[in-house]
């Protein structure tokens, strides 16, 4: 069964991340075991903008990749079921990361993740983050859910 939307409460029940490190606000187009889109509303109030960079705020690329991973982690938990809620999903690999343009306050990230494969508790995903339909970052990454 697909889930049309996962709100912030659903995200917080699925993964243990909290402020200031919870980097997705909503998920749409969730196809269990296959793909999902995470949404991150980038605000000038984000704590990382204080130092990155005060005169020209730019969201760090590693945090965009982390938002991809969080989107994938929620997809994994929602696919596997309630007994996996709150479990930690660890990065194993990050490959072919590319950053195409800066992301700043006022941008809305749409983070598309697609499962490439899964064996036991190890999953591999391809992620693309877009602003206004234009790719801003992409990566392939692997993760393991700790049961």
C-alpha positions in Angstrom: 0.0 0.0 0.0 1.4 3.4 -0.9 1.2 6.4 1.4 0.3 9.7 -0.3 1.7 11.9 2.5 3.8 11.4 5.7 3.6 14.5 7.9 6.1 15.6 10.5 4.6 13.4 13.2 4.9 10.3 11.0 8.5 11.2 10.2 9.3 11.7 13.8 7.7 8.3 14.7 9.8 6.6 12.0 13.3 8.0 12.7 14.9 9.3 16.0 16.3 12.6 14.5 15.1 15.8 16.2 15.9 19.5 16.0 18.4 20.8 14.9 19.2 17.7 12.9 15.8 16.6 11.5 16.1 17.8 7.9 12.8 16.8 6.3 9.4 18.4 7.0 7.1 16.2 4.9 7.1 13.2 2.5 5.0 12.7 -0.5 4.7 10.1 -3.3 5.7 7.3 -0.9 5.8 3.9 -2.7 6.7 1.4 0.0 9.8 -0.5 -0.8 10.5 1.6 -3.9 10.7 5.4 -3.7 9.6 8.6 -2.0 10.0 12.3 -2.1 11.1 14.3 1.0 10.4 18.0 1.3 12.7 20.4 3.2 11.6 24.0 3.6 14.8 25.9 4.0 14.5 28.8 6.4 16.8 31.7 7.2 16.4 30.5 10.8 18.4 27.3 10.2 21.2 27.2 12.7 23.9 26.3 10.1 23.4 29.6 8.3 25.0 31.4 11.3 28.4 30.2 10.1 27.8 29.0 6.6 28.1 31.8 5.5 26.8 34.9 7.4 27.1 37.2 4.4 25.8 34.6 1.9 23.8 31.8 3.5 24.3 28.4 1.8 23.0 25.1 3.0 25.9 22.7 3.4 26.0 20.0 0.8 26.5 17.3 3.4 23.2 18.3 5.0 21.5 17.9 1.7 22.9 14.4 1.5 21.8 13.8 5.1 18.2 15.0 4.1 18.3 12.3 1.3 19.4 9.7 3.9 16.6 10.7 6.3 14.0 10.5 3.4 15.4 7.0 2.6 15.3 6.0 6.3 11.7 6.9 6.7 10.9 5.0 3.5 12.7 1.9 4.9 10.9 2.1 8.3 7.5 2.6 6.7 8.2 -0.3 4.3 9.3 -2.7 7.1 6.6 -1.8 9.6 5.9 -0.5 13.1 8.4 -2.8 14.8 11.2 -0.8 13.1 9.9 2.7 14.1 12.6 4.7 15.9 15.4 2.3 14.9 18.6 3.9 13.7 19.6 3.7 10.0 23.3 4.2 9.5 25.1 5.4 6.4 27.5 2.8 5.0 28.5 4.5 1.7 28.1 7.7 -0.2 29.2 7.6 -3.8 29.1 10.0 -6.8 27.9 13.0 -4.7 27.5 16.1 -6.9 26.5 19.5 -6.0 25.1 21.6 -8.8 24.0 24.9 -7.3 23.8 26.5 -3.8 20.6 26.1 -1.7 19.6 29.0 0.5 16.9 30.6 2.6 13.5 30.5 0.9 14.3 27.4 -1.2 12.1 24.3 -1.0 14.0 21.1 -1.5 12.3 18.2 -3.2 14.4 15.1 -2.4 13.6 12.1 -4.6 15.0 8.8 -3.4 14.7 5.5 -5.3 15.8 2.1 -3.9 18.3 0.5 -6.2 18.6 -2.7 -4.2 18.1 -4.3 -0.8 19.7 -7.4 0.8 18.7 -8.2 4.4 19.1 -5.0 6.4 21.3 -3.2 3.9 19.7 -0.9 1.4 21.1 1.1 -1.5 19.5 4.3 -2.9 19.9 6.9 -5.5 18.9 10.4 -4.5 18.4 13.7 -6.3 17.5 17.0 -4.6 15.8 19.7 -6.7 14.7 23.3 -6.2 12.1 24.6 -8.6 12.5 21.4 -10.7 16.3 22.0 -11.1 18.8 19.4 -9.7 20.9 21.0 -6.9 22.5 17.7 -5.6 22.6 14.0 -6.2 24.3 10.9 -4.7 24.1 7.2 -4.4 24.3 5.9 -0.9 24.0 2.8 1.2 22.5 2.4 4.6 21.9 -0.3 7.2 19.0 -0.5 9.6 20.0 -1.7 13.1 17.3 -4.0 14.4 
